[in-house]
Amino acid sequence: MSHKWNVLLVHHPLGLLWPFLLLAAVTTLVIGVLRRRGTVSRLLLRLDTLFWVLGIVGAVMAIVGEIACAGLVAEEFQCGSAMKELATGLFLYTEDWDRGLPPGDRWFDVVRSRAGEGTLPHPCPAYRGTYAYAMNAFAAGISLETVEAPADTVLLAEYPCRTANETTTSLHPQAYRHHDAANIAYLDGHVIAWGRWRTEPLRWQP
């Protein structure tokens, strides 16, 4: 299922109709009592049928929405894993270059050369483009030994890239691909999902 359909199904309004199942169950019980008295109206019977139809549709859509939500979580996990692999490739490069990161204009080429052709790029499943990640331009070419707070400083971020070796100094609005969150890799190697709702600034300067 595509990312677009996952998002649509998670937010589908028909999933909100499932409480009609409860109303239908109550109406059916009332009809059972009234039948014993012989006073069931056609309107009540029609309402009962309508409630069951709406409730069943709502329940089905709610279940489908939960499945779609699981698909979005899986996409976010795959994206985070791909970003972690890229970060690992960059750290392997630093071991041969006195802890120095590659230049910004060829950071992706460096990782690809180490991983081998055919293994990269790692496309984000929620992004249609080929290259889904950009390197922090401020971190390009620096030595990891000079970084004051590696656990707080951005290394890679989701980005709507046009070419392989793109860099950035901010989180692009189109980076929030995972239910209003974007994956961020830090200079200590960990990856988190950064929500659009967060108010604290990201640290780009090492």
Disulfide bonds with the S-S distance in Angstrom:
none
